[in-house]
Amino acid sequence: MNTPISRLRLVGTLEGISYLLLLGIAMPLKYMFDMPAMVKYTGWAHGLLFVLYILALLHVTLAHNWGFKKLAAGFVASLLPFGPFIFDKKILDQEEPKTQERQKQVA
């Protein structure tokens, strides 16, 4: 986890899971069973992870000279259920080998 992309992947996974927990478990508990506490705590955690995801996305964008298209795709992915997982597979899987190659060239 020493590269910007590996950090983005980790935070993206955690953010995606927190979003699914919020939508799939906490919200139904709140509205169907009148248990709002889960939304409070899950929502707080998801909000924090969302901010960390955006910061990690900006860091990768600057570190790897990504264009607006990839930045926008990463941002939109954070707003959609399963979005960070799809973004990881489609974009980050392609970028990881490039990062490893750059690290070999520097060393």
N, CA, C and O atoms as a Tinker XYZ file with bonds, in Angstrom:
   428  protein
     1  N      0.833000   -1.191000    0.000000    73     2
     2  CA     0.000000    0.000000    0.000000    64     1     3
     3  C      0.878000    1.256000    0.000000    63     2     4     5
     4  O      0.575000    2.238000    0.678000    81     3
     5  N      1.942000    1.209000   -0.750000    73     3     6
     6  CA     2.856000    2.337000   -0.756000    64     5     7
     7  C      2.749000    3.198000   -2.005000    63     6     8     9
     8  O      3.570000    4.093000   -2.203000    81     7
     9  N      1.759000    2.950000   -2.850000    73     7    10
    10  CA     1.571000    3.782000   -4.030000    64     9    11
    11  C      0.223000    4.492000   -3.939000    63    10    12    13
    12  O     -0.687000    4.015000   -3.261000    81    11
    13  N      0.094000    5.621000   -4.614000    73    11    14
    14  CA    -1.199000    6.317000   -4.610000    64    13    15
    15  C     -2.338000    5.437000   -5.141000    63    14    16    17
    16  O     -3.459000    5.502000   -4.637000    81    15
    17  N     -2.055000    4.628000   -6.142000    73    15    18
    18  CA    -3.109000    3.777000   -6.708000    64    17    19
    19  C     -3.515000    2.697000   -5.725000    63    18    20    21
    20  O     -4.705000    2.412000   -5.591000    81    19
    21  N     -2.568000    2.089000   -5.036000    73    19    22
    22  CA    -2.941000    1.051000   -4.066000    64    21    23
    23  C     -3.754000    1.648000   -2.917000    63    22    24    25
    24  O     -4.664000    1.001000   -2.400000    81    23
    25  N     -3.427000    2.883000   -2.517000    73    23    26
    26  CA    -4.226000    3.540000   -1.480000    64    25    27
    27  C     -5.630000    3.848000   -1.996000    63    26    28    29
    28  O     -6.608000    3.673000   -1.270000    81    27
    29  N     -5.734000    4.301000   -3.237000    73    27    30
    30  CA    -7.048000    4.572000   -3.827000    64    29    31
    31  C     -7.870000    3.290000   -3.899000    63    30    32    33
    32  O     -9.070000    3.302000   -3.622000    81    31
    33  N     -7.237000    2.201000   -4.266000    73    31    34
    34  CA    -7.952000    0.923000   -4.344000    64    33    35
    35  C     -8.493000    0.511000   -2.976000    63    34    36    37
    36  O     -9.639000    0.075000   -2.871000    81    35
    37  N     -7.686000    0.646000   -1.940000    73    35    38
    38  CA    -8.115000    0.276000   -0.594000    64    37    39
    39  C     -9.260000    1.167000   -0.112000    63    38    40    41
    40  O    -10.286000    0.674000    0.356000    81    39
    41  N     -9.076000    2.468000   -0.231000    73    39    42
    42  CA   -10.118000    3.392000    0.220000    64    41    43
    43  C    -11.375000    3.218000   -0.623000    63    42    44    45
    44  O    -12.484000    3.301000   -0.096000    81    43
    45  N    -11.221000    2.977000   -1.922000    73    43    46
    46  CA   -12.374000    2.757000   -2.790000    64    45    47
    47  C    -13.166000    1.519000   -2.394000    63    46    48    49
    48  O    -14.396000    1.523000   -2.419000    81    47
    49  N    -12.458000    0.471000   -2.031000    73    47    50
    50  CA   -13.128000   -0.751000   -1.579000    64    49    51
    51  C    -13.893000   -0.502000   -0.285000    63    50    52    53
    52  O    -15.048000   -0.907000   -0.151000    81    51
    53  N    -13.250000    0.160000    0.659000    73    51    54
    54  CA   -13.918000    0.455000    1.931000    64    53    55
    55  C    -15.108000    1.395000    1.736000    63    54    56    57
    56  O    -16.162000    1.207000    2.344000    81    55
    57  N    -14.933000    2.406000    0.886000    73    55    58
    58  CA   -16.018000    3.348000    0.611000    64    57    59
    59  C    -17.186000    2.644000   -0.063000    63    58    60    61
    60  O    -18.344000    2.890000    0.277000    81    59
    61  N    -16.888000    1.779000   -1.007000    73    59    62
    62  CA   -17.937000    1.035000   -1.703000    64    61    63
    63  C    -18.716000    0.126000   -0.761000    63    62    64    65
    64  O    -19.941000    0.036000   -0.845000    81    63
    65  N    -18.002000   -0.545000    0.132000    73    63    66
    66  CA   -18.662000   -1.415000    1.110000    64    65    67
    67  C    -19.531000   -0.590000    2.054000    63    66    68    69
    68  O    -20.659000   -0.975000    2.362000    81    67
    69  N    -19.010000    0.538000    2.510000    73    67    70
    70  CA   -19.803000    1.365000    3.434000    64    69    71
    71  C    -21.065000    1.893000    2.760000    63    70    72    73
    72  O    -22.109000    2.013000    3.401000    81    71
    73  N    -20.972000    2.206000    1.480000    73    71    74
    74  CA   -22.142000    2.696000    0.742000    64    73    75
    75  C    -23.188000    1.592000    0.612000    63    74    76    77
    76  O    -24.381000    1.836000    0.795000    81    75
    77  N    -22.742000    0.387000    0.297000    73    75    78
    78  CA   -23.677000   -0.735000    0.188000    64    77    79
    79  C    -24.314000   -1.065000    1.538000    63    78    80    81
    80  O    -25.500000   -1.391000    1.599000    81    79
    81  N    -23.534000   -0.983000    2.618000    73    79    82
    82  CA   -24.097000   -1.201000    3.949000    64    81    83
    83  C    -25.137000   -0.128000    4.279000    63    82    84    85
    84  O    -26.190000   -0.421000    4.846000    81    83
    85  N    -24.828000    1.099000    3.919000    73    83    86
    86  CA   -25.754000    2.201000    4.181000    64    85    87
    87  C    -27.061000    2.005000    3.418000    63    86    88    89
    88  O    -28.145000    2.133000    3.987000    81    87
    89  N    -26.954000    1.697000    2.138000    73    87    90
    90  CA   -28.160000    1.541000    1.315000    64    89    91
    91  C    -28.892000    0.225000    1.564000    63    90    92    93
    92  O    -30.123000    0.182000    1.558000    81    91
    93  N    -28.133000   -0.844000    1.781000    73    91    94
    94  CA   -28.751000   -2.168000    1.855000    64    93    95
    95  C    -29.171000   -2.625000    3.232000    63    94    96    97
    96  O    -30.053000   -3.473000    3.365000    81    95
    97  N    -28.549000   -2.074000    4.261000    73    95    98
    98  CA   -28.880000   -2.522000    5.611000    64    97    99
    99  C    -29.389000   -1.365000    6.479000    63    98   100   101
   100  O    -30.476000   -1.444000    7.051000    81    99
   101  N    -28.598000   -0.292000    6.572000    73    99   102
   102  CA   -28.949000    0.791000    7.491000    64   101   103
   103  C    -30.247000    1.504000    7.098000    63   102   104   105
   104  O    -31.100000    1.753000    7.950000    81   103
   105  N    -30.395000    1.828000    5.825000    73   103   106
   106  CA   -31.617000    2.537000    5.399000    64   105   107
   107  C    -32.871000    1.680000    5.590000    63   106   108   109
   108  O    -33.862000    2.185000    6.118000    81   107
   109  N    -32.872000    0.410000    5.185000    73   107   110
   110  CA   -34.064000   -0.407000    5.463000    64   109   111
   111  C    -34.360000   -0.525000    6.961000    63   110   112   113
   112  O    -35.524000   -0.510000    7.361000    81   111
   113  N    -33.315000   -0.644000    7.795000    73   111   114
   114  CA   -33.551000   -0.704000    9.238000    64   113   115
   115  C    -34.213000    0.582000    9.742000    63   114   116   117
   116  O    -35.095000    0.546000   10.601000    81   115
   117  N    -33.779000    1.700000    9.201000    73   115   118
   118  CA   -34.345000    2.980000    9.625000    64   117   119
   119  C    -35.811000    3.105000    9.219000    63   118   120   121
   120  O    -36.659000    3.454000   10.039000    81   119
   121  N    -36.101000    2.823000    7.968000    73   119   122
   122  CA   -37.440000    3.101000    7.460000    64   121   123
   123  C    -38.431000    1.956000    7.641000    63   122   124   125
   124  O    -39.638000    2.194000    7.700000    81   123
   125  N    -37.957000    0.746000    7.729000    73   123   126
   126  CA   -38.880000   -0.384000    7.876000    64   125   127
   127  C    -39.043000   -0.807000    9.329000    63   126   128   129
   128  O    -40.094000   -1.315000    9.719000    81   127
   129  N    -37.995000   -0.595000   10.136000    73   127   130
   130  CA   -38.036000   -1.073000   11.515000    64   129   131
   131  C    -37.806000    0.036000   12.548000    63   130   132   133
   132  O    -37.609000   -0.240000   13.732000    81   131
   133  N    -37.832000    1.281000   12.091000    73   131   134
   134  CA   -37.688000    2.444000   12.955000    64   133   135
   135  C    -36.436000    2.355000   13.840000    63   134   136   137
   136  O    -36.493000    2.544000   15.055000    81   135
   137  N    -35.293000    2.057000   13.178000    73   135   138
   138  CA   -34.011000    1.961000   13.886000    64   137   139
   139  C    -33.017000    2.934000   13.226000    63   138   140   141
   140  O    -32.174000    2.515000   12.432000    81   139
   141  N    -33.116000    4.218000   13.553000    73   139   142
   142  CA   -32.286000    5.213000   12.860000    64   141   143
   143  C    -30.809000    5.225000   13.265000    63   142   144   145
   144  O    -29.998000    5.843000   12.576000    81   143
   145  N    -30.448000    4.573000   14.344000    73   143   146
   146  CA   -29.057000    4.630000   14.816000    64   145   147
   147  C    -28.073000    4.075000   13.789000    63   146   148   149
   148  O    -26.965000    4.593000   13.652000    81   147
   149  N    -28.464000    3.035000   13.073000    73   147   150
   150  CA   -27.552000    2.440000   12.081000    64   149   151
   151  C    -27.203000    3.443000   10.987000    63   150   152   153
   152  O    -26.062000    3.491000   10.529000    81   151
   153  N    -28.181000    4.243000   10.569000    73   151   154
   154  CA   -27.916000    5.240000    9.531000    64   153   155
   155  C    -26.945000    6.290000   10.060000    63   154   156   157
   156  O    -26.065000    6.755000    9.336000    81   155
   157  N    -27.110000    6.654000   11.308000    73   155   158
   158  CA   -26.227000    7.659000   11.897000    64   157   159
   159  C    -24.775000    7.196000   11.847000    63   158   160   161
   160  O    -23.910000    7.937000   11.378000    81   159
   161  N    -24.499000    6.010000   12.311000    73   159   162
   162  CA   -23.119000    5.536000   12.393000    64   161   163
   163  C    -22.570000    5.093000   11.042000    63   162   164   165
   164  O    -21.426000    5.394000   10.702000    81   163
   165  N    -23.375000    4.388000   10.287000    73   163   166
   166  CA   -22.927000    3.961000    8.962000    64   165   167
   167  C    -22.763000    5.167000    8.042000    63   166   168   169
   168  O    -21.820000    5.232000    7.254000    81   167
   169  N    -23.677000    6.108000    8.149000    73   167   170
   170  CA   -23.595000    7.323000    7.337000    64   169   171
   171  C    -22.359000    8.144000    7.673000    63   170   172   173
   172  O    -21.704000    8.685000    6.782000    81   171
   173  N    -22.041000    8.233000    8.961000    73   171   174
   174  CA   -20.853000    8.957000    9.381000    64   173   175
   175  C    -19.596000    8.294000    8.814000    63   174   176   177
   176  O    -18.720000    8.969000    8.274000    81   175
   177  N    -19.517000    6.989000    8.941000    73   175   178
   178  CA   -18.353000    6.255000    8.426000    64   177   179
   179  C    -18.251000    6.398000    6.912000    63   178   180   181
   180  O    -17.166000    6.608000    6.369000    81   179
   181  N    -19.389000    6.282000    6.239000    73   179   182
   182  CA   -19.382000    6.413000    4.778000    64   181   183
   183  C    -18.958000    7.823000    4.361000    63   182   184   185
   184  O    -18.203000    7.984000    3.402000    81   183
   185  N    -19.433000    8.830000    5.067000    73   183   186
   186  CA   -19.049000   10.201000    4.747000    64   185   187
   187  C    -17.554000   10.414000    4.868000    63   186   188   189
   188  O    -16.941000   11.041000    4.004000    81   187
   189  N    -16.965000    9.900000    5.931000    73   187   190
   190  CA   -15.523000   10.003000    6.126000    64   189   191
   191  C    -14.770000    9.272000    5.014000    63   190   192   193
   192  O    -13.805000    9.798000    4.460000    81   191
   193  N    -15.216000    8.063000    4.695000    73   191   194
   194  CA   -14.561000    7.290000    3.631000    64   193   195
   195  C    -14.741000    7.945000    2.263000    63   194   196   197
   196  O    -13.849000    7.866000    1.417000    81   195
   197  N    -15.871000    8.581000    2.042000    73   195   198
   198  CA   -16.105000    9.296000    0.780000    64   197   199
   199  C    -15.087000   10.429000    0.625000    63   198   200   201
   200  O    -14.493000   10.595000   -0.441000    81   199
   201  N    -14.890000   11.202000    1.685000    73   199   202
   202  CA   -13.913000   12.299000    1.640000    64   201   203
   203  C    -12.506000   11.745000    1.405000    63   202   204   205
   204  O    -11.754000   12.299000    0.604000    81   203
   205  N    -12.150000   10.677000    2.084000    73   203   206
   206  CA   -10.839000   10.058000    1.876000    64   205   207
   207  C    -10.683000    9.546000    0.446000    63   206   208   209
   208  O     -9.608000    9.655000   -0.143000    81   207
   209  N    -11.756000    8.989000   -0.110000    73   207   210
   210  CA   -11.729000    8.501000   -1.495000    64   209   211
   211  C    -11.470000    9.645000   -2.466000    63   210   212   213
   212  O    -10.649000    9.520000   -3.374000    81   211
   213  N    -12.166000   10.755000   -2.275000    73   211   214
   214  CA   -11.982000   11.899000   -3.171000    64   213   215
   215  C    -10.556000   12.438000   -3.052000    63   214   216   217
   216  O     -9.937000   12.776000   -4.061000    81   215
   217  N    -10.035000   12.519000   -1.839000    73   215   218
   218  CA    -8.651000   12.965000   -1.656000    64   217   219
   219  C     -7.659000   12.006000   -2.316000    63   218   220   221
   220  O     -6.701000   12.439000   -2.956000    81   219
   221  N     -7.893000   10.712000   -2.157000    73   219   222
   222  CA    -7.014000    9.714000   -2.794000    64   221   223
   223  C     -7.117000    9.798000   -4.310000    63   222   224   225
   224  O     -6.115000    9.652000   -5.010000    81   223
   225  N     -8.312000   10.030000   -4.816000    73   223   226
   226  CA    -8.518000   10.176000   -6.261000    64   225   227
   227  C     -7.774000   11.394000   -6.790000    63   226   228   229
   228  O     -7.143000   11.326000   -7.845000    81   227
   229  N     -7.843000   12.501000   -6.071000    73   227   230
   230  CA    -7.103000   13.698000   -6.476000    64   229   231
   231  C     -5.597000   13.456000   -6.429000    63   230   232   233
   232  O     -4.865000   13.917000   -7.306000    81   231
   233  N     -5.132000   12.734000   -5.410000    73   231   234
   234  CA    -3.712000   12.425000   -5.308000    64   233   235
   235  C     -3.240000   11.590000   -6.502000    63   234   236   237
   236  O     -2.192000   11.871000   -7.083000    81   235
   237  N     -4.013000   10.569000   -6.864000    73   235   238
   238  CA    -3.650000    9.741000   -8.020000    64   237   239
   239  C     -3.676000   10.572000   -9.294000    63   238   240   241
   240  O     -2.795000   10.441000  -10.144000    81   239
   241  N     -4.680000   11.422000   -9.426000    73   239   242
   242  CA    -4.789000   12.267000  -10.620000    64   241   243
   243  C     -3.550000   13.139000  -10.781000    63   242   244   245
   244  O     -3.009000   13.263000  -11.880000    81   243
   245  N     -3.106000   13.738000   -9.691000    73   243   246
   246  CA    -1.914000   14.598000   -9.757000    64   245   247
   247  C     -0.636000   13.780000   -9.933000    63   246   248   249
   248  O      0.242000   14.162000  -10.707000    81   247
   249  N     -0.529000   12.676000   -9.230000    73   247   250
   250  CA     0.694000   11.866000   -9.277000    64   249   251
   251  C      0.894000   11.179000  -10.625000    63   250   252   253
   252  O      2.028000   10.956000  -11.050000    81   251
   253  N     -0.198000   10.846000  -11.291000    73   251   254
   254  CA    -0.095000   10.096000  -12.550000    64   253   255
   255  C     -0.553000   10.892000  -13.760000    63   254   256   257
   256  O     -0.730000   10.336000  -14.844000    81   255
   257  N     -0.742000   12.172000  -13.579000    73   255   258
   258  CA    -1.147000   13.055000  -14.678000    64   257   259
   259  C     -2.382000   12.547000  -15.419000    63   258   260   261
   260  O     -2.431000   12.550000  -16.649000    81   259
   261  N     -3.368000   12.113000  -14.655000    73   259   262
   262  CA    -4.615000   11.663000  -15.267000    64   261   263
   263  C     -5.342000   12.849000  -15.870000    63   262   264   265
   264  O     -5.230000   13.976000  -15.387000    81   263
   265  N     -6.078000   12.584000  -16.919000    73   263   266
   266  CA    -6.905000   13.603000  -17.535000    64   265   267
   267  C     -8.226000   13.751000  -16.788000    63   266   268   269
   268  O     -8.520000   13.015000  -15.846000    81   267
   269  N     -9.006000   14.721000  -17.239000    73   267   270
   270  CA   -10.292000   14.994000  -16.608000    64   269   271
   271  C    -11.236000   13.800000  -16.718000    63   270   272   273
   272  O    -12.052000   13.567000  -15.826000    81   271
   273  N    -11.128000   13.054000  -17.798000    73   271   274
   274  CA   -12.031000   11.921000  -18.021000    64   273   275
   275  C    -11.907000   10.857000  -16.927000    63   274   276   277
   276  O    -12.915000   10.377000  -16.409000    81   275
   277  N    -10.688000   10.494000  -16.582000    73   275   278
   278  CA   -10.481000    9.490000  -15.528000    64   277   279
   279  C    -10.879000   10.043000  -14.162000    63   278   280   281
   280  O    -11.468000    9.333000  -13.347000    81   279
   281  N    -10.560000   11.296000  -13.920000    73   279   282
   282  CA   -10.946000   11.922000  -12.659000    64   281   283
   283  C    -12.462000   11.931000  -12.523000    63   282   284   285
   284  O    -13.000000   11.575000  -11.474000    81   283
   285  N    -13.146000   12.336000  -13.582000    73   283   286
   286  CA   -14.614000   12.374000  -13.559000    64   285   287
   287  C    -15.197000   10.971000  -13.398000    63   286   288   289
   288  O    -16.177000   10.785000  -12.678000    81   287
   289  N    -14.599000    9.991000  -14.062000    73   287   290
   290  CA   -15.085000    8.610000  -13.938000    64   289   291
   291  C    -14.949000    8.124000  -12.502000    63   290   292   293
   292  O    -15.849000    7.462000  -11.985000    81   291
   293  N    -13.843000    8.444000  -11.860000    73   291   294
   294  CA   -13.650000    8.066000  -10.462000    64   293   295
   295  C    -14.637000    8.750000   -9.544000    63   294   296   297
   296  O    -15.132000    8.140000   -8.596000    81   295
   297  N    -14.930000   10.014000   -9.813000    73   295   298
   298  CA   -15.890000   10.737000   -8.988000    64   297   299
   299  C    -17.294000   10.180000   -9.160000    63   298   300   301
   300  O    -17.991000    9.941000   -8.174000    81   299
   301  N    -17.714000    9.973000  -10.398000    73   299   302
   302  CA   -19.048000    9.414000  -10.657000    64   301   303
   303  C    -19.161000    8.024000  -10.043000    63   302   304   305
   304  O    -20.206000    7.662000   -9.503000    81   303
   305  N    -18.096000    7.255000  -10.125000    73   303   306
   306  CA   -18.107000    5.907000   -9.544000    64   305   307
   307  C    -18.387000    5.956000   -8.047000    63   306   308   309
   308  O    -19.040000    5.064000   -7.505000    81   307
   309  N    -17.900000    6.985000   -7.385000    73   307   310
   310  CA   -18.109000    7.083000   -5.935000    64   309   311
   311  C    -19.560000    7.369000   -5.576000    63   310   312   313
   312  O    -19.967000    7.171000   -4.431000    81   311
   313  N    -20.332000    7.826000   -6.530000    73   311   314
   314  CA   -21.737000    8.168000   -6.276000    64   313   315
   315  C    -22.693000    7.013000   -6.554000    63   314   316   317
   316  O    -23.866000    7.077000   -6.185000    81   315
   317  N    -22.207000    5.972000   -7.193000    73   315   318
   318  CA   -23.058000    4.863000   -7.601000    64   317   319
   319  C    -22.792000    3.609000   -6.767000    63   318   320   321
   320  O    -21.643000    3.310000   -6.443000    81   319
   321  N    -23.852000    2.878000   -6.420000    73   319   322
   322  CA   -23.610000    1.588000   -5.755000    64   321   323
   323  C    -22.776000    0.695000   -6.687000    63   322   324   325
   324  O    -23.047000    0.634000   -7.886000    81   323
   325  N    -21.812000    0.036000   -6.168000    73   323   326
   326  CA   -20.869000   -0.823000   -6.899000    64   325   327
   327  C    -19.925000   -0.031000   -7.801000    63   326   328   329
   328  O    -19.070000   -0.623000   -8.460000    81   327
   329  N    -20.062000    1.278000   -7.844000    73   327   330
   330  CA   -19.226000    2.109000   -8.711000    64   329   331
   331  C    -17.738000    1.999000   -8.435000    63   330   332   333
   332  O    -16.959000    1.830000   -9.373000    81   331
   333  N    -17.315000    2.088000   -7.173000    73   331   334
   334  CA   -15.871000    1.987000   -6.915000    64   333   335
   335  C    -15.278000    0.639000   -7.331000    63   334   336   337
   336  O    -14.114000    0.564000   -7.725000    81   335
   337  N    -16.079000   -0.420000   -7.243000    73   335   338
   338  CA   -15.588000   -1.746000   -7.637000    64   337   339
   339  C    -15.416000   -1.832000   -9.154000    63   338   340   341
   340  O    -14.451000   -2.414000   -9.647000    81   339
   341  N    -16.350000   -1.254000   -9.875000    73   339   342
   342  CA   -16.261000   -1.236000  -11.343000    64   341   343
   343  C    -15.097000   -0.356000  -11.787000    63   342   344   345
   344  O    -14.337000   -0.728000  -12.682000    81   343
   345  N    -14.960000    0.806000  -11.160000    73   343   346
   346  CA   -13.847000    1.709000  -11.470000    64   345   347
   347  C    -12.511000    1.012000  -11.214000    63   346   348   349
   348  O    -11.572000    1.142000  -12.000000    81   347
   349  N    -12.439000    0.288000  -10.130000    73   347   350
   350  CA   -11.220000   -0.450000   -9.797000    64   349   351
   351  C    -10.886000   -1.449000  -10.904000    63   350   352   353
   352  O     -9.747000   -1.513000  -11.366000    81   351
   353  N    -11.871000   -2.216000  -11.320000    73   351   354
   354  CA   -11.632000   -3.246000  -12.340000    64   353   355
   355  C    -11.290000   -2.649000  -13.697000    63   354   356   357
   356  O    -10.372000   -3.118000  -14.368000    81   355
   357  N    -12.018000   -1.624000  -14.102000    73   355   358
   358  CA   -11.839000   -1.083000  -15.460000    64   357   359
   359  C    -10.639000   -0.157000  -15.581000    63   358   360   361
   360  O     -9.936000   -0.198000  -16.591000    81   359
   361  N    -10.391000    0.666000  -14.589000    73   359   362
   362  CA    -9.345000    1.680000  -14.693000    64   361   363
   363  C     -8.101000    1.308000  -13.882000    63   362   364   365
   364  O     -6.989000    1.296000  -14.410000    81   363
   365  N     -8.294000    1.013000  -12.625000    73   363   366
   366  CA    -7.131000    0.808000  -11.756000    64   365   367
   367  C     -6.374000   -0.469000  -12.082000    63   366   368   369
   368  O     -5.157000   -0.521000  -11.906000    81   367
   369  N     -7.066000   -1.498000  -12.554000    73   367   370
   370  CA    -6.367000   -2.718000  -12.982000    64   369   371
   371  C     -5.394000   -2.416000  -14.124000    63   370   372   373
   372  O     -4.340000   -3.043000  -14.225000    81   371
   373  N     -5.748000   -1.460000  -14.979000    73   371   374
   374  CA    -4.873000   -1.084000  -16.087000    64   373   375
   375  C     -3.719000   -0.208000  -15.611000    63   374   376   377
   376  O     -2.623000   -0.265000  -16.169000    81   375
   377  N     -3.957000    0.589000  -14.601000    73   375   378
   378  CA    -2.956000    1.542000  -14.133000    64   377   379
   379  C     -1.902000    0.918000  -13.218000    63   378   380   381
   380  O     -0.759000    1.375000  -13.200000    81   379
   381  N     -2.260000   -0.099000  -12.473000    73   379   382
   382  CA    -1.325000   -0.709000  -11.508000    64   381   383
   383  C     -0.040000   -1.200000  -12.175000    63   382   384   385
   384  O      1.045000   -0.913000  -11.667000    81   383
   385  N     -0.118000   -1.935000  -13.300000    73   383   386
   386  CA     1.142000   -2.367000  -13.941000    64   385   387
   387  C      2.003000   -1.187000  -14.405000    63   386   388   389
   388  O      3.231000   -1.264000  -14.361000    81   387
   389  N      1.374000   -0.109000  -14.845000    73   387   390
   390  CA     2.135000    1.076000  -15.252000    64   389   391
   391  C      2.891000    1.657000  -14.066000    63   390   392   393
   392  O      4.038000    2.086000  -14.198000    81   391
   393  N      2.248000    1.669000  -12.920000    73   391   394
   394  CA     2.871000    2.190000  -11.706000    64   393   395
   395  C      4.060000    1.326000  -11.306000    63   394   396   397
   396  O      5.122000    1.842000  -10.957000    81   395
   397  N      3.879000    0.017000  -11.359000    73   395   398
   398  CA     4.963000   -0.888000  -10.996000    64   397   399
   399  C      6.141000   -0.734000  -11.955000    63   398   400   401
   400  O      7.297000   -0.805000  -11.538000    81   399
   401  N      5.852000   -0.524000  -13.230000    73   399   402
   402  CA     6.910000   -0.334000  -14.222000    64   401   403
   403  C      7.674000    0.961000  -13.945000    63   402   404   405
   404  O      8.900000    0.994000  -14.054000    81   403
   405  N      6.955000    2.026000  -13.587000    73   403   406
   406  CA     7.611000    3.297000  -13.250000    64   405   407
   407  C      8.519000    3.141000  -12.032000    63   406   408   409
   408  O      9.614000    3.702000  -11.987000    81   407
   409  N      8.054000    2.376000  -11.047000    73   407   410
   410  CA     8.860000    2.181000   -9.841000    64   409   411
   411  C     10.139000    1.410000  -10.155000    63   410   412   413
   412  O     11.187000    1.689000   -9.573000    81   411
   413  N     10.062000    0.447000  -11.069000    73   411   414
   414  CA    11.253000   -0.310000  -11.456000    64   413   415
   415  C     12.248000    0.589000  -12.168000    63   414   416   417
   416  O     13.456000    0.453000  -11.971000    81   415
   417  N     11.756000    1.507000  -12.996000    73   415   418
   418  CA    12.628000    2.393000  -13.730000    64   417   419
   419  C     13.346000    3.382000  -12.810000    63   418   420   421
   420  O     14.492000    3.756000  -13.058000    81   419
   421  N     12.660000    3.797000  -11.752000    73   419   422
   422  CA    13.256000    4.740000  -10.791000    64   421   423
   423  C     14.314000    4.050000   -9.945000    63   422   424   425
   424  O     15.337000    4.650000   -9.616000    81   423
   425  N     14.076000    2.798000   -9.594000    73   423   426
   426  CA    14.993000    2.068000   -8.699000    64   425   427
   427  C     16.268000    1.638000   -9.370000    63   426   428
   428  O     17.122000    1.019000   -8.735000    81   427
